[in-house]
């Protein structure tokens, strides 16, 4: 393009020359500054500030003082923190696994051609569009041990009433059921996209070789949609790890602390107990856990790409 | 508290009556005395921070009257309870709150606000006849109101707005079917609850909050019947005392033998829903939750609900008391104008509106005892009797400390564990070990 030729723009000429001699590089700095300011303000500063708060003894309404690693040491000896971390991991694992299995099955069903497929697919994705707090309120009523419809339905088939979210031993599976109901459609849509890109030829060859449906799924479909499954796993893991609204609206972490995840505990510490320093330390540790988990997931994604797409 | 402080003297009553009569002659709205120069701060703009509730809704509904009376423009903001607590703490601790008047839940925020020095001293305002209606005297408030409104040094920091006594809602039909009458003691309450319970018909004798945090006031209110409070006057925890353990054991017995399944997850809303279905004998909770009982669109127990004062405990007769107040922020530059707003908010006229609408119960005795006000109350007479009766035996149910939420959370978990079958003494010991350092830290710095 003529606009970028050295003859037409002195700046470009300088830049081209500058690419060979580093001294002209500063001409580009003004273009980078806005991005740097934004990144600094919305990512670096909040994290630096959180880190700083975490090494302070700081409760709102009281004097602040430097605490060093005291908040972190307190975390190490806080059974409620470890319990909430365990709840977070359990909840995340179940909230990823269940929608992954059900979403994949749903995608395989909706990938086939049958009457009213489009309509049913539309109905299937509707839970995903609902507001989490509204979903939580509706499910809370459905789970009510005396007034809820679920126990009524169970009674019709002779199963005794359950306590669902009102019992410490069933609360996490019940919350996972809600999460699964809402987010299985997302997995279905991602996997459906993957299935649409799968070539037909390998399946024709497999049929000729006498492979049954399970073998075709296990050795052809699954490896080929693996990159899409990994994307779904990553999205679901991030979503489940940061899940707050449904749990808070339905149980507030209860009964007792039976469904208290790190997010709920962190929120209570910072905004109900106003212990900003301790809450910040919790946020920093949780961030490290998330980074570690993300790293593992990204590694797995690399592996799935190698098998599925590049075919090396 | 001395008795004369909380019982109006003949002189005070005469002053109040004279003020009301003068106001009527002067054509001023009832309850707003002519002696007060209400227009003194005309043209001022006040920012008011309220907790979203039927009480604040009532204030906002009649705000135009205050603006007309004083010429003060009011920007009122009402936010839900939890968010309001967060917002006020963050803004007040910054030293530059965006509001002049703040609405506070005494049972949660009192000590925190006092320690932060966030509320202005209004002692001199209440004795200033140019600022204060002669009918506004300390003795007109229920004892608990003034306990809430004054700090540890006896300085008046706010005006008591609305009180919430814990009462027993009881299903008269279920009681009659079993030939039972309303219990007079906690022992009888337990017996009645167990007699009414019949899981085969999905009928249960008792329900109360089982959800962590929400359940703690149930236990502390039961504890009052043992003449025990969670902390002594020196601020030392008494949560492992034999009385505290007995109260916890009573809670455990009621919630395991007479309450519906899943009660560990019940907050007041779930307990209320259950009671409204007509299958619960007694529900123990705040008096402010009464209006839906008599609403045919929401209740299956209309006309069948009895409202009872908390039965006597083994050592004392006490009704757990909670409340909210309204005060002027110490950072406000319009303190006197803000005080006028507070005074209007707790005026007899506004108190009558609260009571008659079932939106709240004013702390002021003159409102509760006024026959004309009582005539206009939409709730049954037994409800009002329970309110007045509870006022006579009212005692603060939660300790006045900064970490109230942690207190409720930690002991709330212990109480939840009791419903699952844990040992009361052991659970309270564990909870106390966990809470003691939190309490110690709260008063440092």
Boltz contact constraints between the chains, C-beta under 6 A:
constraints:
  - contact:
      token1: [A, 60]
      token2: [B, 89]
      max_distance: 6.0
  - contact:
      token1: [A, 60]
      token2: [B, 93]
      max_distance: 6.0
  - contact:
      token1: [A, 61]
      token2: [B, 93]
      max_distance: 6.0
  - contact:
      token1: [A, 61]
      token2: [B, 112]
      max_distance: 6.0
  - contact:
      token1: [A, 61]
      token2: [B, 116]
      max_distance: 6.0
  - contact:
      token1: [A, 62]
      token2: [B, 445]
      max_distance: 6.0
  - contact:
      token1: [A, 63]
      token2: [B, 445]
      max_distance: 6.0
  - contact:
      token1: [A, 145]
      token2: [B, 261]
      max_distance: 6.0
  - contact:
      token1: [A, 145]
      token2: [B, 262]
      max_distance: 6.0
  - contact:
      token1: [A, 146]
      token2: [B, 260]
      max_distance: 6.0
  - contact:
      token1: [A, 146]
      token2: [B, 274]
      max_distance: 6.0
  - contact:
      token1: [A, 163]
      token2: [B, 261]
      max_distance: 6.0
  - contact:
      token1: [A, 163]
      token2: [B, 262]
      max_distance: 6.0
  - contact:
      token1: [A, 165]
      token2: [B, 265]
      max_distance: 6.0
  - contact:
      token1: [A, 166]
      token2: [B, 262]
      max_distance: 6.0
  - contact:
      token1: [A, 166]
      token2: [B, 264]
      max_distance: 6.0
  - contact:
      token1: [A, 166]
      token2: [B, 265]
      max_distance: 6.0
  - contact:
      token1: [A, 254]
      token2: [B, 211]
      max_distance: 6.0
  - contact:
      token1: [A, 254]
      token2: [B, 212]
      max_distance: 6.0
  - contact:
      token1: [A, 255]
      token2: [B, 264]
      max_distance: 6.0
  - contact:
      token1: [A, 255]
      token2: [B, 265]
      max_distance: 6.0
  - contact:
      token1: [A, 255]
      token2: [B, 416]
      max_distance: 6.0
  - contact:
      token1: [A, 256]
      token2: [B, 212]
      max_distance: 6.0
  - contact:
      token1: [A, 256]
      token2: [B, 413]
      max_distance: 6.0
  - contact:
      token1: [A, 256]
      token2: [B, 416]
      max_distance: 6.0
  - contact:
      token1: [A, 257]
      token2: [B, 413]
      max_distance: 6.0
  - contact:
      token1: [A, 271]
      token2: [B, 86]
      max_distance: 6.0
  - contact:
      token1: [A, 272]
      token2: [B, 405]
      max_distance: 6.0
  - contact:
      token1: [A, 273]
      token2: [B, 405]
      max_distance: 6.0
  - contact:
      token1: [A, 273]
      token2: [B, 406]
      max_distance: 6.0
  - contact:
      token1: [A, 274]
      token2: [B, 89]
      max_distance: 6.0
